[in-house]
Amino acid sequence: MASAHLPWVATHGQCGLPGDPGKPQPQRAELPAPCRTHLAAAAIGLLTLAGCSGVVDLEPADLDPDAEAICADLLTDLPRELAGQGRRDVAPAGSGVAWGDPAVTLRCGVTDAQGLGRASECQVVNGVGWYPEELSDSYRFTTVGRATPVEVVVPDAYAPEVGPLTELADAVARHDPEVRACV
């Protein structure tokens, strides 16, 4: 009966769990070595999965009312998956969006871009201009010529790093108006 409710018991043998019919019960709750091994492997697997879906800390932007409206609309319209990776929780909530592990992050209304100015390099991806910056283990892309700057950090693991921008450009173009052309 126990194996009907616990399929892994049927495939890995009886583990002497309390309630297994016909199995002598140990004086203290101790599982045989094979069962401990299976349970340890399952626990490690769960911890690994939990590590992949942990909360991503993002620095929130100090937004004026116009930028706040643009960012709120943009953040709710971003894809559930990016570069084949699912969304992750961010803290504080509403500070941006993250996907995958390592995390691709998007923040709206902020820019840590170094050297970004009117004459900066601009790469156009699906109609949206981006200023690229190589960091130690990722690229940071910041929109150019939009009402509110949008920053996307793409780890080197997703090379070519510009790839995720193709999936984000439509939402950026829909919600963040172009105020000047990328040159």
HELIX and SHEET records of a PDB file:
HELIX    1   1 ALA A    2  HIS A    5  1                                   4    
HELIX    2   2 PRO A    7  HIS A   12  1                                   6    
HELIX    3   3 ALA A   33  CYS A   52  1                                  20    
HELIX    4   4 PRO A   65  ASP A   77  1                                  13    
HELIX    5   5 ASP A  156  TYR A  158  5                                   3    
HELIX    6   6 GLY A  163  HIS A  175  1                                  13    
SHEET    1   A 2 VAL A  56  ASP A  57  0                                        
SHEET    2   A 2 VAL A  90  ALA A  91  1                                        
SHEET    1   B 8 GLU A  81  LEU A  82  0                                        
SHEET    2   B 8 GLN A  85  ARG A  88 -1                                        
SHEET    3   B 8 VAL A  97  TRP A  99 -1                                        
SHEET    4   B 8 VAL A 104  CYS A 108 -1                                        
SHEET    5   B 8 VAL A 150  PRO A 155 -1                                        
SHEET    6   B 8 SER A 138  THR A 143 -1                                        
SHEET    7   B 8 VAL A 128  GLU A 134 -1                                        
SHEET    8   B 8 GLN A 123  VAL A 125 -1                                        
END                                                                             
